Amino acid sequence: MRLYKIAALLLLLAAAGFYLTFYHAELAPGWQAVKRANRSFFYGKQVSFEDLESRLASQLKPLLPWDRSVLWWSLREDEIASRLMEHPLVEGAQVERCEAFSWGCFVIKVSARRPAAIAAIGGETWIVGQDGAFMAPLSSAITLKKLFGEDVPKLGRLPVIDGVMLEQGSLEVGRARLRYVLKALALIEEESGYQISRLAIKENGETVVSFRGYNMEAVFDVIKGQMRRLRQEARRFKQVMTEFAGREGALERVDLAFDKVAVIKLADEVVAPHEEKEAKRR
């Protein structure tokens, strides 16, 4: 029994000596340096964002798993990218190791999502991206300030989209319509050369468009996924505006939802320039 107690005491003293020798910073600075070096090797990372504005980069850094090891990062690059894509300003992300191999060095490539329009979806008015993603509710000033900073006033110049949600339609149907409308909006602006201030889808499916700086509206055909027809109508609108150059204020309405005809409404009359055959609505 006495030998057992002596052995236990010696074991305790050995453990205490081991702790004091290898873990106490004042007694073993070398060991602590080794520990720090090991942690730096396994967990130290050099992470850079490629061609990304500083405001967005500062918002994304807290989303990165800094507590994970370099090896974990190397094996989970897609998972890290998915985390970043949860941010409303990120449309796409890719995490790669540096081209010239350097342990712990990573480069993150981000495709930023840009605000494209203001749209009412599901009882809330949203800032939406060019891909149709919901970025932020227009009613949340704090969120808008956090995401867009000094660019918040510029959001007021985004085109407004009305009529995306059908009365009996689901939210998913509304989102699908929104994506198509955004493509249509971009096409009309590109082909006509005029900036849209408001686009409304009427109950009959026709699209009524107002252009920034003009007190008139243009009516395009029912949205049916026919981008070719919409492109032709946008070009026809541009031709009308060219012929009325300097007199755009006389225009009240340009109806393009006819075959090869633009029906123009002035103050007290209706004329149909560019008519090639009898107007027939589709």
KEKE-3310 file (N, C-alpha, C; in steps of 0.2 Angstrom, whole numbers, plus 5000, padded with zeros to 4 digits):
npx = (5004:5010:5020:5012:5006:5017:5021:5010:5011:5024:5020:5011:5019:5027:5018:5014:5027:5029:5018:5022:5034:5031:5020:5018:5020:5030:5040:5042:5045:5049:5041:5029:5030:5032:5019:5012:5017:5013:4999:4997:5002:4992:4980:4982:4977:4978:4967:4960:4949:4945:4945:4934:4923:4926:4916:4907:4916:4919:4907:4906:4917:4914:4906:4914:4922:4933:4938:4940:4951:4966:4966:4953:4947:4952:4946:4933:4928:4917:4907:4910:4909:4895:4890:4893:4885:4873:4872:4863:4868:4876:4878:4885:4899:4915:4928:4945:4962:4977:4985:4999:5005:5003:5003:4988:4984:4971:4960:4945:4932:4919:4903:4895:4878:4867:4855:4840:4827:4811:4799:4783:4779:4771:4764:4774:4785:4799:4817:4824:4835:4845:4844:4832:4831:4826:4832:4831:4819:4809:4804:4813:4823:4835:4841:4843:4852:4863:4866:4868:4873:4880:4874:4860:4851:4851:4843:4830:4829:4827:4817:4800:4790:4774:4760:4765:4762:4749:4731:4726:4738:4753:4767:4778:4775:4774:4787:4793:4787:4792:4805:4805:4799:4809:4819:4812:4811:4824:4827:4818:4823:4836:4834:4826:4832:4828:4825:4817:4804:4793:4784:4770:4760:4745:4728:4723:4735:4743:4757:4761:4771:4780:4791:4806:4807:4797:4780:4771:4765:4769:4762:4764:4764:4755:4763:4771:4782:4788:4801:4806:4796:4793:4805:4805:4794:4799:4809:4801:4795:4806:4808:4796:4798:4809:4804:4796:4805:4810:4797:4791:4783:4770:4765:4754:4751:4758:4753:4759:4754:4750:4750:4764:4761:4761:4750:4746:4742:4738:4734:4721:4718:4720:4733:4741:4756:4768:4761:4759:4751:4734:4729:4730:4726:4735)
npy = (4994:5006:5007:5009:5022:5029:5028:5034:5047:5050:5049:5059:5070:5069:5072:5085:5091:5089:5097:5110:5111:5110:5118:5129:5146:5155:5146:5138:5145:5141:5130:5135:5143:5133:5128:5139:5140:5128:5130:5141:5135:5125:5132:5145:5157:5165:5176:5182:5194:5194:5208:5215:5226:5236:5238:5227:5216:5218:5214:5201:5194:5191:5180:5169:5154:5155:5148:5136:5123:5124:5113:5109:5119:5117:5106:5109:5119:5122:5122:5133:5143:5142:5147:5160:5164:5165:5178:5193:5201:5193:5185:5174:5163:5158:5148:5147:5139:5148:5152:5151:5139:5140:5137:5138:5149:5157:5162:5172:5173:5183:5185:5199:5204:5215:5228:5228:5232:5238:5228:5222:5209:5195:5203:5212:5225:5224:5226:5220:5209:5207:5194:5191:5188:5191:5205:5215:5221:5235:5243:5242:5252:5251:5239:5242:5252:5246:5236:5244:5256:5272:5272:5271:5282:5281:5270:5274:5277:5266:5255:5253:5238:5232:5221:5208:5198:5186:5186:5173:5166:5157:5160:5156:5156:5169:5173:5167:5174:5186:5185:5183:5196:5205:5201:5205:5219:5223:5220:5229:5241:5240:5239:5250:5261:5269:5273:5264:5269:5264:5248:5239:5225:5222:5216:5209:5204:5213:5223:5238:5252:5265:5279:5286:5303:5306:5310:5300:5284:5267:5253:5236:5220:5205:5196:5182:5175:5177:5183:5188:5194:5204:5211:5216:5225:5234:5240:5246:5255:5264:5269:5276:5286:5292:5298:5307:5316:5329:5333:5325:5327:5328:5316:5304:5291:5276:5262:5247:5234:5227:5219:5224:5237:5253:5261:5277:5289:5305:5321:5324:5315:5299:5291:5280:5277:5269:5258:5242:5232:5227:5231:5219:5212:5201)
npz = (5000:5004:4995:4984:4986:4986:4972:4966:4970:4964:4951:4950:4953:4941:4931:4934:4933:4919:4914:4918:4912:4898:4895:4902:4899:4903:4907:4896:4883:4870:4867:4867:4856:4846:4846:4842:4829:4823:4823:4815:4803:4800:4801:4797:4785:4769:4762:4747:4738:4721:4711:4717:4724:4739:4749:4747:4749:4762:4768:4765:4771:4785:4783:4780:4784:4795:4806:4802:4796:4785:4777:4777:4770:4758:4754:4754:4745:4736:4745:4753:4744:4742:4754:4753:4742:4748:4752:4747:4738:4730:4716:4710:4715:4717:4724:4725:4725:4726:4711:4709:4718:4735:4752:4761:4754:4746:4733:4730:4719:4714:4707:4706:4711:4703:4706:4697:4696:4703:4711:4715:4725:4732:4742:4746:4742:4732:4730:4716:4708:4692:4688:4693:4707:4724:4732:4743:4754:4750:4760:4771:4777:4784:4780:4766:4767:4773:4763:4751:4754:4750:4738:4739:4736:4722:4719:4717:4704:4697:4686:4688:4691:4688:4691:4690:4699:4697:4701:4705:4705:4710:4721:4715:4702:4700:4702:4691:4680:4683:4680:4667:4663:4666:4657:4646:4648:4648:4635:4627:4631:4626:4612:4608:4614:4624:4641:4653:4664:4670:4670:4666:4668:4661:4664:4653:4648:4640:4638:4646:4644:4652:4648:4654:4656:4647:4644:4640:4634:4629:4621:4621:4614:4620:4633:4628:4628:4616:4611:4599:4592:4601:4600:4587:4589:4598:4590:4581:4589:4591:4578:4577:4587:4581:4570:4576:4582:4592:4593:4603:4614:4609:4608:4615:4616:4610:4602:4600:4598:4586:4570:4561:4563:4570:4581:4584:4596:4597:4604:4600:4590:4580:4572:4560:4557:4546:4541:4534:4531:4533:4550:4562:4577:4588)
capx = (5000:5014:5023:5006:5005:5023:5021:5005:5014:5029:5016:5008:5025:5029:5013:5015:5033:5027:5014:5026:5040:5029:5014:5018:5023:5036:5045:5043:5043:5050:5036:5023:5032:5030:5012:5009:5019:5008:4992:4998:5003:4986:4974:4983:4975:4978:4962:4959:4944:4947:4941:4928:4923:4928:4910:4904:4921:4919:4901:4907:4922:4912:4903:4919:4923:4940:4940:4941:4958:4967:4964:4945:4945:4954:4941:4926:4928:4911:4903:4912:4905:4888:4889:4894:4879:4867:4871:4859:4872:4881:4875:4889:4905:4920:4934:4951:4968:4981:4988:5006:5003:5005:4999:4984:4982:4965:4957:4938:4929:4912:4899:4890:4871:4865:4848:4838:4820:4807:4793:4778:4779:4769:4762:4779:4789:4806:4822:4826:4841:4844:4842:4825:4832:4824:4838:4830:4812:4810:4802:4818:4829:4841:4844:4845:4858:4868:4868:4869:4877:4878:4870:4853:4847:4851:4838:4824:4829:4826:4811:4795:4786:4768:4756:4769:4758:4742:4727:4726:4744:4757:4773:4783:4773:4775:4794:4794:4785:4796:4812:4804:4798:4815:4822:4808:4812:4831:4827:4815:4828:4842:4832:4823:4837:4825:4825:4810:4803:4788:4782:4764:4756:4738:4724:4723:4742:4747:4762:4761:4778:4782:4799:4809:4807:4792:4773:4768:4766:4769:4759:4767:4760:4754:4770:4770:4789:4790:4806:4807:4791:4795:4811:4802:4790:4804:4812:4796:4794:4811:4807:4791:4801:4814:4800:4793:4810:4808:4789:4789:4778:4764:4763:4751:4751:4760:4751:4763:4752:4747:4755:4767:4758:4761:4745:4749:4737:4740:4730:4714:4718:4724:4736:4745:4762:4772:4756:4761:4745:4729:4731:4727:4729:4736)
capy = (5000:5012:5008:5012:5029:5033:5028:5038:5053:5051:5050:5066:5075:5069:5076:5093:5094:5089:5103:5116:5111:5111:5122:5136:5151:5158:5141:5135:5149:5137:5125:5139:5145:5128:5127:5144:5139:5123:5132:5145:5131:5121:5136:5152:5158:5172:5176:5189:5194:5196:5213:5216:5233:5235:5237:5220:5212:5218:5211:5194:5192:5188:5174:5164:5149:5156:5144:5129:5122:5125:5107:5109:5124:5114:5101:5112:5125:5123:5124:5140:5147:5142:5151:5167:5165:5167:5185:5195:5205:5189:5180:5168:5164:5153:5148:5143:5140:5153:5149:5149:5136:5143:5134:5143:5155:5156:5168:5171:5176:5184:5189:5204:5205:5222:5229:5229:5235:5237:5225:5220:5201:5193:5208:5216:5228:5222:5228:5213:5209:5206:5187:5190:5187:5196:5207:5218:5224:5243:5246:5242:5257:5249:5234:5246:5256:5241:5233:5248:5262:5278:5271:5270:5286:5278:5265:5278:5278:5259:5255:5249:5233:5231:5216:5202:5192:5185:5185:5166:5163:5156:5164:5153:5158:5176:5174:5165:5180:5192:5184:5185:5203:5208:5200:5209:5226:5224:5220:5235:5247:5239:5240:5256:5266:5273:5270:5263:5271:5259:5243:5236:5220:5222:5209:5205:5202:5218:5227:5246:5255:5272:5280:5291:5309:5307:5310:5296:5277:5263:5247:5230:5214:5200:5193:5175:5172:5178:5189:5190:5199:5210:5215:5220:5230:5239:5244:5250:5261:5268:5272:5281:5291:5296:5303:5313:5319:5336:5333:5319:5330:5328:5309:5302:5284:5272:5255:5242:5227:5226:5217:5228:5244:5257:5266:5283:5293:5312:5325:5323:5310:5293:5290:5274:5277:5263:5252:5238:5228:5228:5229:5213:5210:5194)
capz = (5000:5005:4988:4979:4987:4983:4965:4964:4971:4959:4945:4950:4952:4934:4927:4936:4929:4912:4912:4919:4907:4891:4894:4905:4894:4905:4907:4890:4877:4864:4866:4865:4849:4842:4846:4837:4822:4821:4822:4809:4797:4799:4801:4794:4778:4766:4757:4744:4733:4715:4708:4721:4728:4746:4753:4747:4752:4770:4770:4764:4775:4791:4781:4778:4790:4797:4811:4799:4794:4778:4773:4776:4765:4751:4752:4754:4741:4734:4751:4755:4738:4743:4759:4750:4738:4752:4752:4742:4733:4727:4711:4709:4719:4716:4728:4722:4728:4722:4705:4711:4725:4742:4757:4764:4750:4742:4729:4729:4713:4715:4702:4710:4708:4703:4706:4691:4696:4709:4709:4720:4725:4739:4747:4748:4736:4733:4725:4713:4703:4685:4688:4697:4714:4729:4736:4749:4754:4749:4766:4776:4776:4787:4775:4760:4769:4774:4756:4745:4756:4747:4732:4740:4731:4715:4718:4715:4697:4695:4683:4693:4688:4691:4688:4690:4702:4695:4706:4707:4704:4716:4721:4710:4695:4700:4701:4684:4676:4685:4677:4660:4662:4667:4651:4641:4650:4645:4627:4625:4632:4621:4605:4607:4616:4629:4647:4655:4671:4673:4665:4669:4664:4662:4665:4646:4646:4636:4642:4645:4646:4652:4647:4658:4653:4642:4646:4635:4635:4623:4623:4618:4613:4626:4634:4627:4627:4609:4611:4592:4591:4606:4597:4582:4592:4601:4585:4578:4593:4590:4572:4578:4590:4577:4566:4580:4585:4594:4594:4607:4618:4606:4608:4621:4617:4604:4602:4595:4598:4580:4565:4557:4563:4576:4581:4588:4599:4599:4608:4597:4584:4580:4566:4560:4552:4545:4540:4529:4529:4538:4557:4566:4584:4589)
cpx = (5004:5018:5018:5006:5011:5023:5016:5008:5019:5025:5013:5013:5027:5024:5013:5022:5032:5023:5018:5032:5037:5023:5014:5022:5029:5042:5047:5041:5044:5044:5030:5024:5030:5023:5009:5011:5014:5001:4992:4998:4996:4980:4975:4981:4976:4973:4961:4953:4946:4942:4934:4928:4923:4922:4908:4909:4920:4913:4902:4912:4919:4908:4908:4921:4931:4942:4941:4949:4959:4965:4957:4943:4947:4949:4934:4925:4921:4906:4904:4908:4898:4886:4889:4888:4873:4866:4867:4862:4877:4877:4878:4896:4909:4926:4939:4957:4972:4984:4995:5005:5007:5001:4995:4982:4976:4962:4949:4936:4922:4909:4894:4883:4869:4858:4846:4831:4817:4801:4789:4777:4776:4767:4768:4783:4796:4811:4824:4832:4840:4842:4835:4825:4829:4830:4836:4823:4813:4808:4807:4824:4835:4845:4846:4851:4864:4871:4871:4873:4875:4875:4863:4849:4846:4845:4831:4824:4828:4818:4806:4791:4780:4764:4760:4765:4751:4738:4726:4733:4748:4763:4778:4781:4775:4783:4796:4792:4789:4803:4811:4803:4804:4819:4819:4810:4819:4831:4824:4820:4834:4840:4829:4828:4834:4825:4818:4809:4797:4785:4776:4761:4749:4734:4724:4730:4746:4752:4762:4767:4778:4789:4801:4810:4802:4785:4769:4769:4766:4766:4762:4763:4760:4761:4768:4777:4791:4795:4807:4802:4792:4800:4809:4798:4794:4807:4807:4794:4799:4810:4801:4794:4806:4810:4797:4799:4809:4801:4787:4783:4771:4761:4760:4751:4753:4758:4754:4760:4748:4752:4757:4764:4759:4755:4746:4743:4740:4735:4722:4713:4722:4727:4740:4750:4765:4767:4758:4756:4740:4731:4727:4730:4730:4733)
cpy = (5006:5013:5011:5019:5033:5033:5033:5046:5055:5053:5057:5071:5075:5073:5083:5095:5094:5096:5110:5117:5113:5116:5129:5141:5153:5153:5138:5139:5145:5133:5129:5141:5140:5127:5133:5143:5133:5125:5137:5141:5128:5126:5143:5152:5165:5172:5182:5188:5197:5201:5214:5222:5231:5234:5230:5215:5212:5215:5203:5191:5188:5181:5168:5160:5150:5151:5137:5129:5123:5119:5107:5114:5121:5109:5103:5118:5127:5125:5131:5145:5147:5146:5159:5169:5166:5174:5188:5199:5200:5184:5174:5169:5157:5154:5144:5144:5145:5149:5147:5146:5138:5140:5139:5149:5153:5163:5167:5176:5177:5188:5193:5204:5212:5223:5231:5233:5234:5234:5222:5212:5199:5198:5213:5219:5227:5226:5221:5214:5207:5199:5186:5188:5193:5199:5211:5221:5232:5246:5246:5246:5255:5244:5237:5249:5251:5238:5238:5255:5268:5278:5271:5275:5284:5273:5268:5278:5271:5259:5251:5245:5232:5225:5209:5196:5192:5184:5178:5163:5162:5160:5162:5155:5165:5177:5172:5171:5185:5191:5185:5192:5207:5207:5205:5217:5228:5225:5226:5241:5246:5241:5247:5262:5271:5270:5270:5265:5266:5254:5239:5231:5220:5215:5205:5203:5207:5221:5234:5248:5262:5273:5286:5298:5311:5306:5306:5288:5273:5256:5241:5224:5210:5197:5185:5171:5173:5184:5192:5195:5205:5214:5219:5226:5236:5243:5248:5256:5266:5272:5278:5287:5295:5300:5308:5316:5327:5338:5328:5321:5329:5321:5308:5294:5281:5265:5251:5235:5225:5223:5222:5235:5247:5262:5271:5287:5300:5315:5323:5319:5304:5292:5283:5274:5270:5257:5249:5234:5230:5226:5224:5212:5203:5191)
cpz = (5000:4998:4983:4980:4985:4975:4962:4965:4966:4952:4944:4949:4945:4930:4928:4932:4922:4910:4913:4914:4900:4890:4897:4901:4896:4906:4901:4884:4870:4862:4863:4857:4844:4841:4841:4830:4819:4819:4816:4803:4795:4798:4798:4787:4775:4760:4754:4739:4727:4712:4711:4725:4736:4750:4753:4750:4759:4772:4770:4769:4782:4789:4780:4785:4792:4802:4808:4797:4787:4774:4772:4771:4758:4749:4751:4750:4739:4740:4753:4750:4740:4749:4757:4746:4741:4753:4746:4736:4729:4722:4710:4713:4717:4720:4725:4726:4723:4716:4706:4718:4731:4747:4761:4760:4746:4739:4728:4723:4714:4709:4706:4707:4709:4703:4699:4690:4703:4707:4716:4720:4732:4744:4749:4742:4737:4728:4722:4708:4696:4684:4691:4704:4718:4733:4742:4748:4754:4755:4771:4774:4779:4783:4769:4761:4770:4767:4751:4747:4753:4741:4733:4736:4724:4713:4716:4708:4693:4692:4688:4689:4691:4687:4687:4693:4700:4701:4709:4707:4710:4716:4716:4703:4694:4699:4694:4679:4677:4681:4669:4658:4662:4660:4645:4642:4647:4638:4624:4625:4627:4614:4604:4609:4621:4635:4650:4662:4674:4668:4669:4665:4666:4662:4658:4644:4642:4641:4641:4648:4646:4652:4651:4654:4648:4645:4641:4637:4629:4626:4618:4618:4620:4627:4634:4626:4620:4609:4604:4590:4595:4603:4592:4584:4595:4596:4581:4582:4592:4584:4573:4581:4586:4572:4570:4584:4586:4595:4599:4612:4615:4606:4615:4622:4610:4606:4597:4595:4592:4575:4561:4557:4570:4576:4586:4590:4600:4603:4606:4591:4585:4573:4566:4555:4551:4543:4534:4526:4534:4545:4559:4572:4584:4595)
residu = (MET:ARG:LEU:TYR:LYS:ILE:ALA:ALA:LEU:LEU:LEU:LEU:LEU:ALA:ALA:ALA:GLY:PHE:TYR:LEU:THR:PHE:TYR:HIS:ALA:GLU:LEU:ALA:PRO:GLY:TRP:GLN:ALA:VAL:LYS:ARG:ALA:ASN:ARG:SER:PHE:PHE:TYR:GLY:LYS:GLN:VAL:SER:PHE:GLU:ASP:LEU:GLU:SER:ARG:LEU:ALA:SER:GLN:LEU:LYS:PRO:LEU:LEU:PRO:TRP:ASP:ARG:SER:VAL:LEU:TRP:TRP:SER:LEU:ARG:GLU:ASP:GLU:ILE:ALA:SER:ARG:LEU:MET:GLU:HIS:PRO:LEU:VAL:GLU:GLY:ALA:GLN:VAL:GLU:ARG:CYS:GLU:ALA:PHE:SER:TRP:GLY:CYS:PHE:VAL:ILE:LYS:VAL:SER:ALA:ARG:ARG:PRO:ALA:ALA:ILE:ALA:ALA:ILE:GLY:GLY:GLU:THR:TRP:ILE:VAL:GLY:GLN:ASP:GLY:ALA:PHE:MET:ALA:PRO:LEU:SER:SER:ALA:ILE:THR:LEU:LYS:LYS:LEU:PHE:GLY:GLU:ASP:VAL:PRO:LYS:LEU:GLY:ARG:LEU:PRO:VAL:ILE:ASP:GLY:VAL:MET:LEU:GLU:GLN:GLY:SER:LEU:GLU:VAL:GLY:ARG:ALA:ARG:LEU:ARG:TYR:VAL:LEU:LYS:ALA:LEU:ALA:LEU:ILE:GLU:GLU:GLU:SER:GLY:TYR:GLN:ILE:SER:ARG:LEU:ALA:ILE:LYS:GLU:ASN:GLY:GLU:THR:VAL:VAL:SER:PHE:ARG:GLY:TYR:ASN:MET:GLU:ALA:VAL:PHE:ASP:VAL:ILE:LYS:GLY:GLN:MET:ARG:ARG:LEU:ARG:GLN:GLU:ALA:ARG:ARG:PHE:LYS:GLN:VAL:MET:THR:GLU:PHE:ALA:GLY:ARG:GLU:GLY:ALA:LEU:GLU:ARG:VAL:ASP:LEU:ALA:PHE:ASP:LYS:VAL:ALA:VAL:ILE:LYS:LEU:ALA:ASP:GLU:VAL:VAL:ALA:PRO:HIS:GLU:GLU:LYS:GLU:ALA:LYS:ARG:ARG)
# end
